[in-house]
Amino acid sequence: MALKIGSIAPNFDLKSTGEKSSVSSTDLKGKEFILYFYPKDFTPGCTAEACEFRDQFEAFRELDIPIFGISKDTILTHERFKKEHKLPFELLSDPNGEVCKAYDALIPLIRMPKRVTYFIDKDYKIAAVFSDMFESKRHIEAMLGSLVE
């Protein structure tokens, strides 16, 4: 079960790909953004989801909504994944799964991230959520749909 719409989004501070070495919830206060949690870089479903976010990136950029992917993979693995698939957004590393757990995006016994996507509004509240381990492309459709409502 994902966090409920209207609840305050948990704080985080994670290592990031790209120019900034980390991204924190403090950096994003007052901004809308997308956080998508996924199991593992280079797996078929996760690659399809990342590439779909890449392919729809312009729609989010036009609305000034940054996208961040989060998994337990290392920054080194994230950098390779980002480069190989030409991802125009940053990936965040949550090696201990603490942020995944805070966002109810961690499968308890195996401690693997679930596929959950959140749209966080300017008040730092969950404005939209989509959770489905197998329908990776529907995460993007759900987020775009929530932005036009």
N, C-alpha and C positions, 0 to 999 in steps of 0.2 A: 504494500500500500504506500503510495507517495504522500508527500506533505499536502495538506489541504489548501485550496485556493483561499486567499485572504490571510493566511498565517504569515508571520514574519519569517523571512528567509534566514537560515543560520549564517553566522559569520564564518569567514574562511580566509586563509592566507596560504597560498600554494606556489610552488616553483612553476615557472612558465617558460614556454618556448618563446622565441622572438627577442626583441630588443630589451624588454623589461625582464629582469630575472625572476620576478614574482608578481602575482596579482592578488590583491586582497579585497575583501568586501568593502573596506574603507575607501579604496580607490574608486569604487563603483557607486557610492552613495549618491542619491539624486539622479541616477541614470537608469534607463531600462536596459536589460541585457538578457541573453539566453545562456543557461547552463545546461549542457547535456552530458549525462553520465553514460558511460558505455563500458563493456567488459574488458576489451583488450585490442591494442593496435594490431593491425595486419590480419585480423580474422575476417572472414567473408561478410558477416552482418555489420560489423563495426566499420569496415572499409566502405561498404555501401552507404551507411548512414553518414559518415564523414564526407564522402564524395557528393551526396545529395545536399548536405549543408553547403558544400563548396559551390555546387551548381546553382543553388538558390541564394547565394551570398549577397548578390546585388540588391535583392528585395529587402534584406535586413539592413544593408549599408545605407540604402536610400532613406530608411526610417531611423538611421543613427542608432541601431541596436547591435552592439557587439555580441559575438558568439564565442563561447568558451567550452571546449570539450574536456571532460575530466575522467581519468581512469587511474588505476594504480600503477601504470607503466612508468618507467623512469623518463626523465627529460631527454636522455640520449635516444631512447626508443621513440619518444614523441617527435623529436627533431627529424629522425629518419622517416617516420610515418608522414609527417607534415610535408617534407621535401618530396618524397616519392609520389604523393597524391596531390601536390600543389595546393595545399590547404591555405586559404587566405585569412585564417583565424588562428588564435592561439590555443594550445593544448596545455592543460594543467596537470601536474603530477601529485597524486594523493597516495603515496606508497603505503601508508599505514591504514588507509581506508577510513580515516576519521571524518573527513568531510562527506564522503559517500554515506557513511552511517548517519551523520547529522541530517542529511537530505533524504533519509530513508531510501537510499539507492544502493544498499549492500545486501547481498544474500547472506543471511546470518551464518549458517554452518560452513559454507565454503568460502565465505568472505570475498566473493567476487562481486564487482559492481553490476547492478541491474542496468537495463536500458531505460532511463527516465530522463525526460526533458522538462525544464522549468523556464517559464518566462517570468522574470522578476521586474516589478514596476518601479517607478521613481521613489515610492515610499518604502521600498525594500520589502514588499509583500509579494507572495506568490500570486501572480495574476492568471497564469494558465499552467497546466501540467498535462503531460502525456506519458503513460507508462505502458510499454509493450516490448517484451524481449525479442519478438520475432518479426515485427512489422517496422523495421528500421526507417523506411522512407516515410511512413505515416507520421513520424515525430515532426518532421519538417512541415508537412501539410497541416498538422494540428497547430503548430506555432504560427504559421502564416495566417491560418484561419482565425486564430484568436486576435491577431493584430488588426484585422479588418472589421471585427465585430463592433 
